[in-house]
Amino acid sequence: MLVLLVCLPGPAGAADMIADGAFAKGQDGFWAAGGVVLSREHGKLCADVEAGGEPWDRLLGVNDLEFTPGTSYRLTMALEAKEQHSFPILVQRNAEPWTAQANFTAEAKAGKTTFATVFKATEAEPAQIVLQLGGAEKPWRLCLDTVALNEAKPDEIAAATRDVVRALPALVNQTGYFLDGPKRATIISDATGPLAFKLEDASGAVVGEGTAAPAGFDETVGADTQIADFSAFATAGEGYRLIVGDTKSYPFSIGHDIYGQLRVDALSWFYPQRSGIAIRGDIAGSAYARPAGHLQESPNRGDNDVTCLTGEAAAKLYGKDWTCDYTLDVSGGWYDAGDQGKYVVNGGIAVSQLLGTFERGLVYGKGASPVMSDSLSRIPENGNGVPDILDEARWELEFLMKMMVPDGQPLAGMVHHKVHDTKWTGVPMLPHLDPELRALHRPSTAATLNLAAAAAQGARLFAPYDAAFSQQLLAAAQKAWLAAAANPVLYAPDSDGHQGGGDYGDTDITDETYWAAAELYVTTGEARYLTALKSSPHWAGPVFPATGAFDWRSVAGLGRLDLALYGDKLPEEDKAMIRASVVAAAKNFIGLQKKEPFGHIYRPAGNRYDWGSNQVILQNMIVISAGYDLTGERPFLDGVRESMDYILGRNAMNMSYVTGYGSVFAQNQHSRWYAHQADASLPHPPVGSLAGGPNSSLVDDVARARLKGCRPQTCYVDDIMSWGTNEITINWNAPLVYIASFLADAR
């Protein structure tokens, strides 16, 4: 029995809410759809399920359940099948938008087994319980008996809360392990002694055995842990599983090429995020085809002729002294996340990390990395003579330059912080249907330096492919650098009341200054930028905190990495110091990793998981990857490989946070157009989408209702309205591209 969500106490009761759950009277009310045929036999409800489809294409359910919000319920059922099958069970609204209150994964085994779980109701709308049975390779049969749904008793709630993670099987990287790399799984158990484990192949034959090593109590999950190490096993294959007691892990592969396809999918994810261009179904997939967003067509005025924020809203944010009487064409670029806003500070770090992926492949892949390919990703520019990853980066770089204040205007050369709607839209909302007015927000020093850094980086990488564009980028970078120096404290406000877009406030721009100087120096070698670097508090200071190496707000670490990896123009003494600092940081992260029962490189202060914790883990991995590139030392490579296990299933949720990868994966990330959970006519997020991950700060209504009291590593719910735990963003998918590419190359 695999439970992915358990919530905390509510009042108890006894009435069974499932009519005829023993299937003795023919009055049960269960229904089937999409290639599922029901029969009632000998006190059982049996479902014959057609092969193929997605899980949600083959359904079995019961409707018209009435819950009391805040009350906890216990769902139990007996399952019978001829072979093993895992499938989702959802508690959701009876009608559109089919809002989910809880979701679980059940496992039917050969013979009979029991599924039982406790969940807390979040709304009073009529609900249904749905079993998603599709996706099997061949037809199969599932029989149900003694289905019961009752208000949970206090002892049942306490037991479920205490035991949820202990019911999990061995937690593995559901995508796979390298033939010559570390292969470890995490076991959550109260066992007092080491647990025996077996490794079986796809045929069910036992091909390895071992004994797990106790790893201590983990505060982030509230349980004792053990680690099963099967690194010595080195036979390539698919469908391996770890067996501990009577539980089996999800299947995984062992081989040489684990991340090549992920690099393609994570990079291809950016194309349907593009603004200002029609997304072609023959490229992105028919489900993702849509008209161009924000091109000044009804019902919205688009991004081609956008004015600055005015009136009371602008005065409240920026004071009465700031005005602008111009409009800008800021079409293009990527939509930042699940909304239709475009933010320069997020765009800057995201495009920089795509450029960094290319530069790493160019320099450390010896020119043989697939990131050099002109047919790597699914984009319309295939075959134009420019590597695909640079084509994708160009789409954002051109937008960033459009955000610059024109010559002759106050603050000329500065860069507007963001552009987005003046009011929030609901979910779902396709970009071309957005009815709200768009507005430019006041320039900021942070945004201006983001452009300076990303454009300088782009200038050196585009030079062999498009000299004119390279020069345009360099000129924009130098212009932005000078404008920021003339306006060093034009900060973005910490809060603008969340009217139509995110804040992205930042009152410390020393890190952006350091990063911009680093990229300008690497590109030009000019002494003035080295002087600026050496005058920075980040020149010789620590820039890789243990809680997280860097993010959009703190980018000094990004500058340090590029100086270490590509700063060949640095004086030898300075180069040695910079590189030593990166290697030391990588070693420190490896030391932290050795203490983690889940193998990932992350231990935040107070064990509280941060917003976007998955991307923080990836950024820490990038530091270690730089340690490997600089030294060639194998422990760094193995550290990155093992940390990736957490992202792909070796976690307390027993799920992959990358859509389309693993047996159970996030697929309802917060988005206004990848909104299948809210509107069945819309798609799930594309394969390769990274979910933000556990967030101890319960900032959205879904998280507050369903995750109260959660242990840090379990503060996650795969729900479209849980934007605090489950959003997608450009600056989270970009480091996924980097790490997938590094792991695919560094073998």
C-alpha positions in Angstrom: 0.0 0.0 0.0 1.5 3.3 -1.2 0.0 6.5 0.2 1.1 9.8 -1.2 -1.0 12.2 1.0 -2.1 12.1 4.6 -3.6 15.0 6.3 -4.3 15.8 10.0 -7.1 15.6 12.5 -10.8 16.3 12.1 -13.9 15.1 14.0 -14.8 11.4 14.0 -18.0 9.6 13.1 -19.2 6.1 12.1 -21.7 6.3 9.1 -20.5 4.5 6.0 -20.8 6.8 3.0 -20.5 4.1 0.4 -23.8 2.4 -0.4 -23.5 -1.4 -0.7 -19.7 -1.4 -0.5 -19.9 -5.2 -0.1 -21.5 -5.4 -3.5 -24.2 -7.8 -2.2 -27.4 -5.9 -3.2 -26.6 -4.5 -6.6 -27.1 -1.0 -5.3 -23.6 0.3 -5.1 -23.7 3.1 -7.7 -20.2 2.6 -9.1 -19.6 3.6 -12.7 -16.9 3.0 -15.3 -15.8 4.9 -18.4 -13.2 4.9 -21.2 -12.7 1.2 -21.9 -13.6 -0.3 -18.5 -16.4 -2.8 -18.3 -18.0 -3.6 -14.9 -19.5 -6.9 -13.6 -20.7 -7.8 -10.2 -19.7 -11.3 -9.2 -20.0 -13.2 -5.9 -20.0 -10.1 -3.8 -17.3 -8.3 -5.7 -17.2 -5.5 -8.2 -14.8 -6.5 -11.1 -13.5 -4.1 -13.7 -12.1 -5.4 -17.0 -9.7 -2.7 -18.2 -8.5 -2.2 -21.8 -4.8 -1.9 -22.5 -3.1 1.4 -23.3 -4.0 5.1 -22.8 -3.1 7.4 -20.0 -4.1 6.5 -16.4 -7.0 8.9 -16.6 -8.3 7.4 -19.9 -9.7 4.3 -18.0 -11.9 5.2 -15.1 -13.8 3.5 -12.2 -15.6 5.7 -9.7 -18.5 6.5 -7.4 -20.2 9.9 -7.3 -22.3 12.2 -5.0 -20.2 12.0 -1.9 -20.7 14.9 0.5 -17.8 15.9 2.8 -17.5 18.5 5.5 -14.4 20.7 5.0 -11.8 20.2 7.6 -13.1 16.7 8.6 -10.8 13.7 8.1 -12.1 10.5 6.4 -10.9 7.0 6.2 -11.1 5.2 2.9 -10.6 1.4 2.7 -11.1 -1.3 0.1 -10.0 -4.8 -0.7 -8.2 -5.2 -4.0 -7.8 -8.4 -6.1 -5.8 -8.8 -9.3 -3.9 -11.5 -11.1 -0.7 -9.4 -11.4 0.8 -6.3 -9.9 -0.6 -2.9 -11.0 -0.1 0.6 -9.4 -2.8 3.2 -10.1 -3.9 6.6 -8.8 -7.0 7.1 -6.7 -8.4 10.7 -6.6 -11.0 12.3 -4.4 -12.3 15.2 -6.5 -15.2 17.4 -7.3 -18.1 15.7 -9.2 -18.0 18.2 -12.1 -15.8 20.7 -13.7 -13.2 21.9 -12.8 -12.8 18.5 -11.1 -10.9 20.0 -8.2 -8.9 17.3 -6.4 -9.1 17.2 -2.6 -6.7 14.2 -2.2 -4.8 11.8 -4.4 -3.1 8.5 -3.6 -1.4 5.6 -5.3 -2.8 2.1 -4.7 -1.1 -1.1 -5.6 -2.9 -4.3 -6.5 -0.9 -7.4 -6.2 -1.3 -11.0 -7.4 -4.1 -12.2 -5.0 -5.8 -10.0 -2.5 -4.5 -6.9 -0.7 -6.0 -4.0 1.3 -5.8 -0.3 0.5 -6.5 2.1 3.4 -5.8 5.8 3.9 -6.9 8.9 5.7 -7.5 12.3 4.1 -8.9 15.6 5.1 -11.8 17.1 3.1 -11.2 20.6 1.7 -14.6 21.6 0.2 -18.3 20.8 0.5 -19.1 20.5 -3.2 -20.4 17.0 -4.3 -17.4 14.8 -4.8 -16.4 11.5 -6.4 -13.8 8.9 -5.8 -12.1 7.9 -9.0 -9.6 5.0 -9.8 -7.5 5.8 -12.8 -6.7 2.4 -14.3 -5.3 3.2 -17.8 -1.8 2.8 -19.2 -1.3 -1.0 -18.8 0.5 -2.8 -21.6 -2.2 -5.4 -21.8 -5.8 -5.8 -20.6 -6.2 -6.5 -17.0 -8.9 -7.1 -14.3 -9.3 -5.4 -10.9 -11.9 -6.6 -8.4 -13.1 -4.5 -5.4 -14.7 -5.6 -2.2 -15.7 -4.1 1.2 -15.2 -0.5 0.0 -15.9 1.8 3.0 -15.7 5.5 3.6 -16.2 6.9 7.1 -15.3 9.8 9.2 -11.9 8.9 10.7 -11.6 8.2 14.4 -8.9 10.0 16.4 -6.7 6.9 16.7 -7.0 6.2 13.0 -6.0 9.8 12.2 -3.0 9.6 14.5 -1.9 6.2 13.2 -2.2 7.4 9.6 -0.2 10.5 10.3 2.5 8.6 12.2 2.8 5.7 9.8 2.3 7.2 6.3 6.0 7.4 5.3 6.7 4.1 7.0 4.3 2.4 4.6 6.4 3.4 1.6 8.6 0.8 -0.2 12.2 1.4 -0.9 12.5 4.9 -2.4 14.4 4.9 -5.7 15.3 7.0 -8.7 12.4 5.9 -10.8 14.1 6.8 -14.0 17.3 4.9 -13.4 20.9 4.6 -12.3 24.2 4.7 -14.2 25.9 1.4 -14.7 29.2 2.7 -13.2 27.6 5.1 -10.6 26.2 5.1 -7.1 23.0 3.1 -6.8 21.2 3.7 -3.5 17.7 3.7 -2.2 16.2 5.0 1.0 14.1 2.9 3.3 11.8 4.4 6.0 11.4 2.0 8.8 11.3 1.7 12.6 13.2 -1.6 12.4 15.9 -1.8 15.2 18.3 -3.7 13.0 19.6 -3.5 9.4 17.0 -4.6 6.9 17.7 -7.2 4.2 16.8 -6.3 0.7 16.7 -8.0 -2.7 17.1 -6.8 -6.2 14.9 -8.4 -8.8 14.9 -8.0 -12.6 12.0 -7.4 -14.9 11.2 -11.1 -15.0 10.9 -11.3 -11.2 14.2 -13.2 -10.8 16.3 -12.2 -7.8 19.7 -10.9 -9.2 21.1 -9.4 -6.0 20.8 -9.3 -2.3 22.2 -7.1 0.5 21.7 -5.5 3.9 20.7 -1.9 4.4 22.7 0.4 6.7 20.8 2.4 9.3 21.0 6.1 8.6 19.3 7.6 11.6 16.2 9.7 12.3 15.4 12.2 9.7 13.6 15.3 11.0 12.4 16.3 7.6 10.2 13.2 7.4 9.9 12.4 11.1 11.1 8.8 10.8 14.1 6.5 11.0 15.8 5.7 7.8 18.1 3.1 6.2 20.0 3.1 3.0 20.2 0.1 0.6 23.4 0.3 -1.5 23.5 -1.8 -4.6 26.2 0.1 -6.4 28.2 -3.0 -7.1 25.5 -4.4 -9.3 26.5 -3.5 -12.9 24.2 -5.3 -15.4 22.3 -3.0 -17.7 18.5 -3.5 -18.0 15.0 -2.2 -17.5 12.4 -3.0 -14.9 14.5 -3.6 -11.9 12.9 -3.4 -8.4 14.1 -3.4 -4.8 12.3 -5.7 -2.4 12.2 -5.0 1.3 10.0 -7.4 3.2 6.8 -7.7 1.3 7.1 -4.3 -0.5 8.6 -3.6 -3.9 9.9 -0.3 -5.2 8.8 1.3 -8.4 10.7 -0.1 -11.4 13.9 1.6 -12.6 16.6 1.0 -15.2 20.3 0.6 -15.0 22.4 1.7 -18.0 24.7 4.2 -19.6 22.3 6.8 -21.0 19.9 7.9 -18.3 19.6 11.6 -18.9 20.0 12.2 -22.7 16.3 12.4 -23.3 15.7 14.5 -20.2 18.1 17.1 -21.6 15.9 17.2 -24.8 12.6 17.4 -23.0 13.6 19.9 -20.3 15.0 22.2 -23.0 12.0 21.7 -25.4 9.8 22.8 -22.4 10.8 26.4 -23.2 9.2 26.5 -26.6 5.6 26.3 -25.5 6.4 28.9 -22.8 7.1 31.5 -25.5 5.1 34.6 -25.7 4.3 36.4 -29.0 4.4 33.4 -31.3 1.9 30.7 -32.2 2.9 27.4 -30.8 2.9 24.7 -33.5 1.3 21.4 -32.7 3.5 19.5 -35.1 6.5 20.6 -33.0 5.3 20.8 -29.4 2.6 18.2 -29.8 -1.0 18.7 -30.8 -2.2 19.2 -27.2 0.1 22.2 -26.8 -0.8 24.1 -30.1 -2.2 27.6 -29.4 -2.4 31.0 -31.0 0.3 33.6 -30.2 -0.2 35.2 -26.9 -0.2 39.0 -26.2 0.1 40.2 -29.8 -2.3 43.2 -29.5 -5.3 41.3 -30.6 -8.7 41.1 -29.0 -9.5 40.6 -26.1 -6.1 42.0 -24.9 -3.9 44.8 -26.1 -0.9 42.6 -26.2 2.8 43.4 -25.5 3.5 45.4 -28.7 2.7 48.8 -27.4 2.8 48.7 -23.6 2.6 51.8 -21.4 4.0 52.2 -17.9 1.9 51.6 -14.8 0.2 54.8 -13.9 -2.2 56.3 -11.4 -2.6 55.4 -7.7 -1.0 52.0 -8.2 2.2 53.5 -9.6 2.3 56.3 -7.0 1.9 53.8 -4.2 4.7 51.7 -5.4 7.2 54.1 -6.8 6.2 57.6 -5.6 4.7 60.4 -7.4 8.0 61.4 -9.0 8.2 58.4 -11.4 6.4 58.7 -14.7 7.0 57.7 -18.2 5.3 59.0 -21.4 6.5 56.3 -23.8 5.4 52.9 -24.8 7.5 49.9 -25.6 7.2 46.8 -27.8 8.1 44.1 -25.3 6.6 41.2 -27.2 8.4 37.9 -27.2 10.3 36.3 -24.4 9.1 33.5 -22.1 6.1 33.5 -19.8 7.8 33.2 -16.5 5.7 30.6 -14.8 2.1 29.6 -14.5 0.9 33.1 -15.1 1.5 35.4 -18.1 4.0 37.7 -16.4 7.5 38.3 -17.7 10.1 39.3 -15.1 13.6 40.4 -16.0 15.3 39.0 -12.9 13.9 35.5 -13.5 14.5 35.8 -17.2 18.1 36.8 -16.6 19.1 33.9 -14.5 17.1 31.4 -16.6 18.6 32.5 -20.0 22.0 32.6 -18.3 21.7 29.0 -17.2 20.7 27.9 -20.7 23.7 29.8 -22.1 25.8 28.2 -19.4 24.6 24.7 -20.4 25.9 25.5 -23.9 29.2 26.9 -22.7 29.8 24.0 -20.5 29.2 21.6 -23.4 31.4 23.7 -25.6 34.4 23.9 -23.2 34.2 20.8 -21.1 32.4 18.6 -23.6 35.3 19.1 -26.0 33.0 20.3 -28.7 31.3 16.8 -28.9 28.4 17.5 -26.6 24.9 17.3 -28.2 24.2 20.8 -26.9 26.2 21.9 -29.9 23.5 20.4 -32.1 21.2 22.3 -34.4 18.5 19.6 -34.0 18.6 19.0 -30.2 15.2 20.3 -29.1 11.7 20.6 -30.5 11.7 24.2 -31.8 10.9 25.8 -35.2 14.5 26.9 -35.7 15.9 23.4 -36.3 18.4 23.4 -39.1 19.1 27.2 -39.2 22.8 26.7 -38.6 22.7 27.8 -34.9 22.6 25.4 -32.0 19.1 24.9 -30.7 19.9 25.9 -27.2 21.2 29.3 -28.5 18.1 29.7 -30.6 16.0 29.3 -27.5 18.1 31.6 -25.4 17.9 34.3 -28.2 14.1 34.3 -27.8 14.5 35.6 -24.2 17.6 37.8 -24.8 15.8 39.8 -27.5 12.9 40.4 -25.1 15.3 41.5 -22.3 16.8 44.1 -24.5 13.3 45.4 -25.4 12.7 46.1 -21.7 15.5 48.8 -21.8 14.4 52.5 -21.4 15.0 54.3 -24.7 17.6 57.0 -25.3 16.4 60.5 -24.6 14.1 59.4 -21.7 14.8 59.7 -18.0 16.7 56.6 -16.8 17.8 55.8 -20.4 19.7 52.5 -20.5 18.0 51.1 -17.3 15.7 48.1 -17.7 12.1 47.8 -16.6 11.7 45.3 -13.8 8.7 43.4 -15.3 5.6 43.5 -17.5 2.4 41.8 -16.6 -1.4 42.2 -16.2 -2.8 44.9 -14.0 -5.2 42.3 -12.5 -4.9 38.6 -11.8 -6.6 36.3 -14.2 -8.1 33.0 -13.1 -7.3 29.4 -13.9 -7.5 28.4 -16.7 -6.6 31.3 -19.0 -4.8 30.8 -22.3 -2.4 33.7 -23.1 -4.3 34.8 -26.3 -7.5 35.0 -24.3 -6.1 37.2 -21.5 -8.4 40.2 -21.3 -6.4 42.3 -18.9 -4.4 45.4 -19.6 -0.6 45.0 -19.5 1.8 47.5 -17.9 5.5 48.1 -17.5 6.8 48.5 -14.0 9.5 51.0 -13.1 13.1 50.1 -14.0 15.3 48.6 -11.3 19.0 48.3 -10.8 18.7 44.6 -10.3 16.9 44.1 -13.6 19.4 46.3 -15.4 22.4 44.3 -14.1 20.6 41.1 -15.0 20.5 42.2 -18.6 24.1 43.3 -18.4 25.2 39.9 -17.2 23.1 37.8 -19.5 23.8 39.9 -22.6 27.5 39.9 -22.0 27.5 36.1 -21.6 25.4 35.8 -24.8 27.7 38.1 -26.7 30.7 35.7 -26.4 28.7 32.6 -27.3 26.8 34.0 -30.3 30.0 35.5 -31.8 30.8 32.5 -34.0 27.2 32.2 -35.3 25.9 35.8 -35.6 28.5 38.5 -35.2 25.9 41.3 -35.6 23.7 39.9 -32.8 26.8 39.4 -30.7 27.7 43.0 -31.0 24.2 44.1 -30.2 24.3 42.1 -27.0 27.6 43.4 -26.0 26.5 47.0 -26.6 23.3 46.5 -24.6 25.4 44.9 -21.7 27.8 47.8 -21.6 25.0 50.4 -21.8 23.1 48.7 -19.0 26.3 48.5 -16.9 26.8 52.2 -17.1 23.1 53.0 -16.4 23.2 50.8 -13.3 26.3 52.6 -12.1 24.5 55.9 -12.5 21.4 54.6 -10.6 22.8 52.1 -8.0 19.9 52.1 -5.6 16.8 52.0 -7.8 15.3 49.0 -6.0 12.2 47.0 -6.9 9.7 47.2 -4.1 9.3 44.2 -1.8 5.5 44.1 -2.4 3.3 45.6 -5.0 0.2 44.1 -3.6 0.3 41.1 -5.9 -1.8 42.9 -8.5 -1.5 40.7 -11.6 2.0 39.5 -11.1 4.7 38.6 -8.7 6.9 41.1 -6.7 10.6 40.1 -7.1 11.7 42.8 -4.7 15.5 43.0 -4.1 17.3 45.7 -2.0 20.8 44.2 -2.3 22.4 44.6 -5.7 26.0 43.9 -4.8 25.6 40.3 -6.0 24.1 41.5 -9.4 26.9 44.0 -9.8 29.5 41.2 -9.1 27.7 38.9 -11.6 27.5 41.5 -14.3 31.1 42.5 -13.9 32.2 38.8 -14.0 30.4 38.2 -17.3 31.6 41.4 -18.9 35.2 40.6 -17.8 35.0 37.0 -19.1 33.7 38.3 -22.5 35.9 41.4 -22.9 38.9 41.0 -20.6 38.7 44.8 -19.9 40.5 46.0 -16.8 37.6 48.1 -15.6 35.5 45.1 -15.0 38.2 43.3 -13.1 38.6 46.4 -10.9 34.8 46.3 -10.2 35.1 42.6 -9.3 37.9 43.2 -6.9 36.1 46.0 -5.2 33.0 43.8 -4.6 32.4 42.3 -1.2 31.9 39.0 -3.1 35.4 39.0 -4.7 36.9 36.8 -2.0 33.9 36.3 0.3 31.7 33.2 0.6 29.0 33.1 -2.1 27.7 29.5 -1.7 25.6 29.2 1.5 24.8 25.7 2.6 21.1 26.5 2.5 21.3 27.1 -1.3 24.0 28.2 -3.7 22.2 30.8 -5.6 18.8 31.9 -7.1 17.3 34.9 -8.8 17.7 37.1 -5.8 21.3 36.0 -4.9 23.4 35.6 -8.1 26.9 36.1 -6.8 27.5 32.3 -6.9 26.6 32.3 -10.6 29.3 34.9 -11.3 31.8 33.0 -9.3 31.2 29.8 -11.2 31.6 31.5 -14.6 34.8 33.1 -13.5 36.1 29.8 -12.3 35.0 27.8 -15.4 35.7 30.4 -18.1 37.9 33.2 -16.6 41.0 32.3 -18.6 41.8 36.1 -18.8 42.2 36.4 -15.0 45.7 36.8 -13.6 47.0 33.4 -12.5 46.8 34.2 -8.8 43.3 35.4 -9.0 42.3 32.4 -11.2 43.7 30.0 -8.7 41.9 31.7 -5.8 38.5 31.7 -7.6 38.8 28.1 -8.7 39.9 26.9 -5.3 36.8 28.6 -3.7 34.5 26.7 -6.1 36.2 23.4 -5.4 36.1 24.0 -1.7 32.3 24.8 -1.9 31.8 21.6 -3.9 33.6 19.6 -1.2 31.5 21.2 1.4 28.3 20.3 -0.4 29.6 16.7 -0.7 30.1 16.6 3.0 26.6 17.7 3.6 25.3 15.1 1.2 26.9 12.3 3.1 24.7 13.1 6.0 21.5 13.0 4.0 19.5 9.7 4.1 17.9 10.7 0.8 21.1 11.5 -1.0 20.3 15.0 -2.0 22.4 18.1 -1.5 20.1 20.2 0.7 19.7 20.9 4.4 18.1 24.3 5.0 18.2 26.2 8.2 15.8 24.7 10.8 15.0 21.9 8.3 12.4 24.1 6.7 12.1 23.5 3.0 12.1 26.7 0.9 9.8 27.8 -1.9 11.2 26.0 -5.0 13.2 23.6 -3.0 13.8 21.4 -6.0 15.6 24.1 -8.0 17.7 24.9 -4.9 18.9 21.3 -4.9 19.7 21.6 -8.6 21.7 24.8 -8.1 23.7 23.1 -5.4 24.3 20.3 -7.8 25.6 22.8 -10.4 28.3 23.9 -7.9 29.4 20.3 -7.5 29.4 19.7 -11.2 31.8 22.7 -11.5 34.0 21.0 -9.0 34.1 18.0 -11.3 34.8 20.0 -14.4 37.6 21.8 -12.7 39.3 18.8 -11.1 38.0 15.6 -12.8 37.6 14.1 -9.4 35.1 11.2 -9.5 33.3 11.9 -6.1 32.0 15.2 -7.5 30.4 13.4 -10.5 29.0 10.7 -8.2 27.6 13.4 -5.9 25.6 15.0 -8.7 24.3 11.6 -9.9 23.1 10.7 -6.4 21.5 14.0 -5.7 19.4 13.7 -8.9 17.9 10.5 -7.4 15.8 12.7 -5.0 14.3 14.7 -7.8 13.3 11.6 -9.7 11.7 9.6 -6.8 14.0 9.0 -3.9 12.0 11.2 -1.7 9.4 10.9 1.0 6.6 11.5 -1.6 7.8 8.5 -3.5 7.3 10.4 -6.8 9.3 12.0 -9.5 9.0 15.8 -9.6 9.6 15.8 -13.4 6.5 15.3 -15.5 6.7 12.2 -17.7 9.7 10.6 -15.8 9.2 7.7 -13.4 6.2 5.6 -12.5 4.5 8.3 -10.5 5.2 11.9 -11.4 4.0 15.5 -10.9 1.4 16.3 -13.6 -0.8 19.1 -12.2 1.7 21.9 -11.8 0.2 25.4 -11.4 -0.4 26.8 -14.9 -3.1 28.8 -16.6 -2.8 26.9 -19.9 -1.4 23.5 -18.9 -4.5 23.2 -16.9 -6.0 19.7 -17.5 -7.0 19.4 -13.8 -9.2 22.5 -14.2 -10.3 21.9 -17.7 -10.1 18.4 -19.3 -9.8 19.9 -22.8 -6.4 21.4 -21.8 -3.2 19.4 -21.5 -1.1 18.5 -18.5 2.2 20.3 -18.4 4.7 19.0 -21.0 7.0 16.2 -20.4 10.2 17.6 -18.7 8.3 20.1 -16.5 9.9 20.5 -13.0 7.6 21.0 -10.1 8.7 23.5 -7.4 8.7 20.9 -4.7 8.1 20.8 -0.9 7.6 24.2 0.7 7.3 24.5 4.5 5.6 27.9 4.1 2.0 27.0 3.3 1.3 30.1 1.2 -1.7 28.9 -0.9 -5.2 27.8 0.2 -4.7 24.2 -1.0 -1.5 23.8 0.9 -3.0 25.3 4.0 -6.0 23.0 3.8 -4.2 19.8 3.0 -0.7 20.1 4.4 -1.2 21.5 7.9 1.4 19.9 10.2 3.3 18.4 7.3 6.9 17.3 7.8 9.2 19.5 5.6 9.9 16.9 2.9 6.2 16.1 2.6 4.9 19.7 2.3 3.9 19.1 -1.3 0.7 18.4 -3.2 0.3 17.8 -6.9 -2.6 20.2 -7.3 -2.9 23.0 -9.9 -3.9 25.5 -7.3 -1.0 24.8 -4.9 1.2 27.4 -6.5 3.4 27.5 -3.4 4.5 23.9 -3.8 3.7 23.0 -7.4 4.4 25.8 -9.8 6.6 25.6 -12.9 9.0 28.4 -13.8 11.7 29.2 -16.4 14.3 29.6 -13.7 13.5 26.2 -12.3 13.6 24.3 -15.6 16.8 26.0 -16.7 19.0 24.4 -14.0 17.2 21.1 -14.8 18.5 21.5 -18.4 22.0 22.2 -17.1 22.2 19.2 -14.8 20.5 16.8 -17.3 23.1 17.9 -19.9 26.0 17.6 -17.5 25.0 14.1 -16.5 24.4 13.1 -20.1 27.8 14.3 -21.1 30.0 13.5 -18.0 30.4 9.8 -18.3 
